[in-house]
Amino acid sequence: MTALATVVLFHSIYGRRPAVEAAAERLRAAGHEVHVPDLYDGRVLETVEEGRAVMEELGREELLRRAVAAVAPLSERGVVYAGFSLGAAIAQSVALGDEKARALLLLHGTSDVPEGAAVDGLPVQLHVAEPDPFEPDDWLNAWYLRMERAGADVEVHRYAGAGHLYTDPDLEDHDAEAAERTWRVALDFLAGTDAAAASGAA
C-alpha cells in the first residue's frame, strides 16, 4: 500500500522523547510515511534548561543544516513538514525554503517569517495553547499576517488552558482532551492535503 503522505516530524527542545515516537506511530497508523530526524545525536533531556543548553551548544544554523540534510533525500516527493515547539520552528524555516513542500503542520511553535518569503498556497495548520508564554498573542497575530502575505493558506487552532507542550503525556503541560482534539484535526488536515495533491496530479 502506498503511503498517503511523506511526513518529516521534528522533535522539541527536549529531543526525541517517547511522545514524539508515539506521534509518529499515530501518523503511520493513518497511512502516512513518517521520518523523525534526531537533531540531538540521541540526547533526550528532562528539563527545558537542559534542552536549551544543547540547542545553544549546537546553534540554530547547525540544527537547520541537520534538518535540511535529513529532508534532502525525501524532498522530491513533496514533504509535509511537521514539528513540536522548537521542531515546529525548524519545520517552518525549512518548509519556507522548499518549493515542493506539500504542507506544514506546526504543534506548539512558530518561527519568524523572512522578508521576501513566498509560497504558493502552502497549507499551514498551527496548534497552540491559549495563552502560551512562548507564543504570545501579539507575536501570533503578526506571524499569521506575515505567513498570509507570503502566500500560505493558514489556519490556527487554540486550546484554552492547555500547557505549552500539551500533547506530551509525560510533561506537566499535558492536556489529554486538547491533545486528542489536536490529533483529530491534524489527521483531517493531512488527509485533505493528500486529497489535494492527488487531485492536482490527476
Backbone hydrogen bonds, N-H to C=O, Kabsch-Sander energy under -0.5 kcal/mol:
donor,donor_aa,acceptor,acceptor_aa,energy
4,L,31,G,-2.5
7,V,5,A,-0.7
7,V,33,E,-3.5
8,V,80,V,-2.5
9,L,7,V,-0.6
9,L,35,H,-3.1
10,F,8,V,-0.6
10,F,82,A,-2.5
11,H,37,P,-0.6
12,S,15,G,-0.6
15,G,12,S,-1.9
17,R,15,G,-2.2
20,V,17,R,-1.1
21,E,17,R,-1.5
22,A,18,P,-2.6
23,A,19,A,-2.0
24,A,20,V,-2.2
25,E,21,E,-2.2
26,R,22,A,-2.0
27,L,23,A,-2.1
28,R,24,A,-2.4
29,A,25,E,-2.5
30,A,26,R,-0.8
31,G,28,R,-2.1
32,H,27,L,-2.0
33,E,5,A,-2.7
34,V,32,H,-0.6
35,H,7,V,-2.9
39,L,37,P,-0.8
41,D,38,D,-0.8
43,R,40,Y,-1.3
45,L,14,Y,-3.1
51,G,47,T,-2.2
52,R,48,V,-3.0
53,A,49,E,-1.9
54,V,50,E,-1.8
55,M,51,G,-2.6
56,E,52,R,-2.6
57,E,53,A,-2.1
58,L,54,V,-2.5
59,G,55,M,-2.9
63,L,59,G,-2.1
64,L,60,R,-2.6
65,R,61,E,-2.3
66,R,62,E,-2.6
67,A,63,L,-2.3
68,V,64,L,-2.8
69,A,65,R,-2.3
70,A,66,R,-2.1
71,V,67,A,-1.8
72,A,68,V,-2.0
74,L,71,V,-2.5
75,S,71,V,-1.5
77,R,74,L,-2.1
78,G,75,S,-1.2
80,V,6,T,-3.0
81,Y,79,V,-0.7
81,Y,103,A,-2.5
82,A,8,V,-2.4
83,G,105,L,-1.3
84,F,10,F,-2.0
85,S,83,G,-0.5
85,S,107,L,-3.3
87,G,84,F,-2.7
89,A,85,S,-2.1
90,I,86,L,-2.2
91,A,87,G,-2.6
92,Q,88,A,-2.7
93,S,89,A,-2.2
94,V,90,I,-2.4
95,A,91,A,-2.8
96,L,92,Q,-2.3
97,G,94,V,-1.0
98,D,95,A,-1.7
99,E,97,G,-0.7
101,A,98,D,-1.8
102,R,79,V,-2.7
103,A,79,V,-1.0
104,L,123,P,-2.2
105,L,81,Y,-3.3
106,L,104,L,-0.6
106,L,125,Q,-3.2
107,L,83,G,-2.3
107,L,105,L,-0.5
108,H,106,L,-0.6
108,H,127,H,-3.4
117,A,114,P,-1.9
119,V,150,A,-3.2
121,G,119,V,-1.2
121,G,151,G,-1.8
124,V,153,D,-2.8
125,Q,104,L,-2.5
126,L,155,E,-2.5
127,H,106,L,-2.5
128,V,157,H,-2.4
130,E,159,Y,-2.0
135,E,132,D,-1.4
140,L,136,P,-2.5
141,N,137,D,-2.7
142,A,138,D,-2.0
143,W,139,W,-3.1
144,Y,140,L,-2.8
145,L,141,N,-1.9
146,R,142,A,-2.3
147,M,143,W,-2.7
148,E,144,Y,-2.4
149,R,145,L,-2.3
150,A,146,R,-1.7
151,G,147,M,-0.5
151,G,148,E,-1.1
152,A,147,M,-2.3
153,D,122,L,-2.9
154,V,152,A,-0.8
155,E,124,V,-2.1
157,H,126,L,-3.0
159,Y,128,V,-1.5
160,A,158,R,-0.5
161,G,130,E,-2.1
162,A,159,Y,-1.6
163,G,173,D,-1.5
166,Y,163,G,-1.0
166,Y,164,H,-0.9
168,D,165,L,-1.7
171,L,168,D,-1.6
174,H,171,L,-1.6
175,D,166,Y,-2.1
179,A,175,D,-2.7
180,E,176,A,-2.3
181,R,177,E,-2.3
182,T,178,A,-2.4
183,W,179,A,-2.4
184,R,180,E,-2.2
185,V,181,R,-2.3
186,A,182,T,-2.9
187,L,183,W,-2.5
188,D,184,R,-1.8
189,F,185,V,-2.2
190,L,186,A,-2.6
191,A,187,L,-2.3
192,G,188,D,-2.3
193,T,189,F,-2.2
194,D,190,L,-2.1
195,A,191,A,-2.2
196,A,192,G,-2.3
197,A,193,T,-2.1
198,A,194,D,-2.4
199,S,195,A,-2.3
200,G,196,A,-2.2
201,A,197,A,-1.6
202,A,198,A,-1.0
